[in-house]
Structures are given as C-alpha cells and as structure tokens.
Amino acid sequence: MTSRDTVLSIDCGGTHTDAVCVQAGRVTASAKVPTRHDNLPLCIEEVLAAMEAKLGAGALACVQRITLGTTLLVNAAVQGRLDPVGLLVSAGPGLHPSRFTLGEYVSIVPGGLDHRGVEVQPLELDVLERDVVRMREAGISAFACVGKFSPRNPAHEERMAKEVARLVPDAFITLGHRLGGELNFPRRLATAYYNSAAHRLHKAFADAVSSVLASRGCTADIYLLKADGGALPLTKARLSPVQSMLSGPAASVMGALALDRHLAEKPTLLLDMGGTTTDLALFVAGSPVLDRDGMRVEGRRTLIRSLATRSIGVGGDSLLHIEAGPHGPVLETGPVREGRALAFGGEKATLLDALNVLNAPEVLNVPDVPAAPAAEERTEMQSEAQTGAHAAAQGDDESGTQQEACGTQTDQCAGDVAASQRGLEALGRHLGLSARAAAAMAVDNALSKIAAAIAALVADINAKPVYTLKELKEYSDVVPERICLVGGPAACVHKRLQQALGLEVVLLPMADVANATGAALTRPSALLQVFAHTGKRQLLVPELDVTEPLPAHASLPYVEERALAILKDMLTRSGIMNSPMQVTHSELFAVLNDNGSSAKDMRVTVQVVPGLATRLIL
C-alpha cells in the first residue's frame, strides 16, 4: 500500500467499532470488532490489528489522515448517562437564571453584568465557595461557569472558574463565553453544561485512539467529526467535547453522501440503525438540512451549529422490558442498552432477538401458546398491531448457522435464533403471549417510536425556513419521498420498514460500515472567530494571535470579507487549497466608548463548508 491519498477512519459505536481505509477514492479494507466499553484502547487495538491483517504490516505508516467518529456521547445522552455537572451561574438583569438551569448541582451566585458587559453587582464569592465545596463532597469533578452577557465581558465566568480550580484542583471547567460569541444565555448555559457532562467519555475515547496510534508508530493527522459534519483536529476537539456530541449522526450523514447516488433526485430521509440508537437526518436537493437553531441535547437547545438530526434510544441491542400499559402489561423496547442480544451471547432479550423470532420461518418457532383469559384483550390488540409496523434490530456479520435457514423473501436473521426464541418465550409467559406475539409487540413498539421521531423531525424542520448545508438556501416545506437505510441492523429490517412506512427504502451498499466510510471521506474543517471594534480601531483573531488596524467606519460586510480572507490564507499556508468557505455567524451591536461616543462591536465566525473531500468510487 502506498501513501497516495490514503485515509483511515475509526467509528466507535455502542455495539461495534468499525474502521475503513480509503485510497484514491476506493475502499480498500474495512473491519468491525465489538466495542469494549470497559477497555476502549483494546477495541481500538483490535480494529487496527484487523485492518493491518488485511492491508499488510506497516500499513498505518502510509496513512495521511485519520478521521474519528463516535456515538458514545449521543448514546450516553439518549440513555441519561452523561456525567453530573456543577453548574455555576452569575445572575444579572433580566429573567432569573433558575428558569434555565440544568441538573441537580446548581449554584446561582449573586452578582452580574449589564448588556454592555459592565458590572452592576460584584460576585458574592462566599456563596460560590460554599456551593462548590458541597458539590466536591458529592463527587462532582466537572463544572460549567456561565454568566449573562459574558461574551461582552468574561470577567465573572473567569472569576468563578478560578475559585473552582482552587477548591477542586482536578476539575474540568467549561466557561460559557469560550463556546461562542452569540448572546443567548439559555443556550450558552446548556452548551457549557453539556460540554462538561460529555468531557470524561470524550477524553476516554480520544485518549484511547491517540495512545494506540502512537504505540503503532502512526504519525497521521487525526481529526474528529463534529455536529455539522466538519472534521476538527483532535487537539482542538479535545477542548470542546460538545462539538462532537452528534459526531455519530454526522458520520451517518457523510456516509449517505458518499454511498447514495440518488440523493439529489427527491427529498430523502436517512435512517441509521445501530445497536443503541436510531439516528435520522433529511436531505433536500442532495444536501443535508441544517438545524439553524442549534444542536438539541435532551430537549435543550445549544449554540452548536448542527445538522438537523434526531436520535432515539431504539437499536438492535435495546433492552426489552415489561411495563404497565392502559390495557395491561406491555413489552417496551429501549431506550436502555445493557449488553448484546441473546443471539450474540448476551444475557437479556433485545430488539434483535424479537426481530429474529419474527424473521425466522415458522418451522423454527415453537407453536404459539394460547393466551390466558385475562390476556385476551391484549392478544386482540397485538393481532391488530401485527398488521402494522415492525422495526429494527442489530445486524451483524457474525451471524450463526441458523441465518441460512431464514427465508430470503423476508428480512434476515442474525446470530443464534434459538437463543432469541428462548428469550422471547420467557417474556411471553409473563404476558400470557406466545413468543411470536411478544416479539411482534416489542417490534411494533420500536417502530412506532421511530415513526414518531420521523414525524417530529420533519415537523420541526418545516416549522421554519429550511436551509441546507450546501448553500444555506431557503426551501419550501419538504416531505421525504424515499428512505436510505444504513447501519448494522439494516438487513434485518429493510423490507419490514418499507412496508410499515409506505416509502421506498433503499439499502445502501456497505451499509454496516457506512458511518466509517463517510468519516474517512470527510473534508478537514477549520473555523475562525474574528472580533472588530470601531472605537478601538482593532480587528482581532485570538486563535492566530492576529491584531490589525480597522477603519473607523468599517462595516459588518467588511469584517466578514476580512475573516474569509484570513481563513483562506491560513488554509493556504497549511497546504489546503480551494476549500469552500462560509460565514456561519455574524453579529453587530452598538456600544459606547469611555468618552461617551458611539462605536460598533462586530463578531464574525467563518469556517470551511463541511462535506466530502473526494468522491467515493463504488
């Protein structure tokens, strides 16, 4: 293998970790290993060893760029397993911060700034110290410091962070103003909170990949996908975990861009089914739709620019559990994942097991057990449900010998179907149902959640002007006319999903490694924030330590133009030519100088347009 145009991706999901190597636009190798949540370095080592076995010893030395994607963060968010955060808030004029706080550990510290960034009340540090000590004693090690109007004056956030560092020396601390210059206190608060909540998982993943690559002598540049589909250098991504919260769904979108040749023909819904979640996105005119209001985590908006995606806790490894329903107990699917399916050696029945029972020929199933009289109503309801939608499961290329016995006219089975059968029989006995009826109840529950998520995503997108990533162009209301399907469970759910949703469902090539394929082809991104003040006659680019004179009457378009020019020059000096660029944030507000004269404070963010660096040759 030569080094010409050779790129590698590693996509770490809740169930599997995948790797793909692309050389000169062609996939030359791919590998899939189980994700070891208790030992991430080992699963990274295993997937790289599998790749070298296919590519040859020393293959990593030829790789020019490595792009990472992971669903670990979004999976944790969907399952409510992000870390607790000590949220420290300085108040200031306006609505009381308690309206917007998150989590159990909150300290609202008296003190604040006005809209100009001028201090109107000093911070009461004794309150801060008391609350931080209480949080430390509760084991909190991640903190977020947020103040109103902090983008115009970060003094209060910096002072709070200094106290936290003194009292909790090993704490990870997020300051709200460092995550964006936009004035939106509730979203800045949520952004800072989730940045700290995701830090531990994010660091563990980044450390695992970095250490294993270093041990193998790999010196390639490492990038990490962020929520809008761009790829940031890992050194920068480490400082802002929240940027990569939707790394996994972004990889799904990039995978669809690479693998689906018909995206431009009609509005297309992407459906990526994994082991823990199902991720959704929408394409219009061949380009993914942007969420212009900022990434949403656990229902809260943030300042993070994001593709319009939605993730729900329904995947092949989603746990089946009995819950009380309005007409008696029912079998629910997800959102929790507690290991692999019974079909692959797990201990509890999952959605994959339910799909195996339904997809297997009747001859492999134990005859239905008559329902108890008390369950007659539930049986009748389930009979009706079986004529409706049934959903997804965790597919796998480790399928057992019984997969061959499953008919080709239905969706496939995976793994040990007999083990799945036994698990659903046990659940069915608690419900007074046969194994097939119990499986149908679980699958129907899963697909109803997916259908509701699709409807909610489309409604949310159409509630405001629709903008796509490619051109930031406004479109009228859109309705998906086809679905492209990727992910491990794709072969287990393809035909069932098509019948349920009443739309053409296209199973994309390399569906089980689509995310890793998209990540490998993603264009390296770069982002700059530029600040200009006509009163001080300065234009600043903090990241590059650049200060240059600003004309006294400079306009916002002038600052935007200079920002794009500075970004282009930075890319050129790094050897990156002809990358498309765009302004993603532009803001101007009037201020008063110390002498009472008026001035303009302008803030502009520019970046490389996310997309594919090269077209995949299929």
Disulfide bonds with the S-S distance in Angstrom:
Cys406-Cys413 2.19
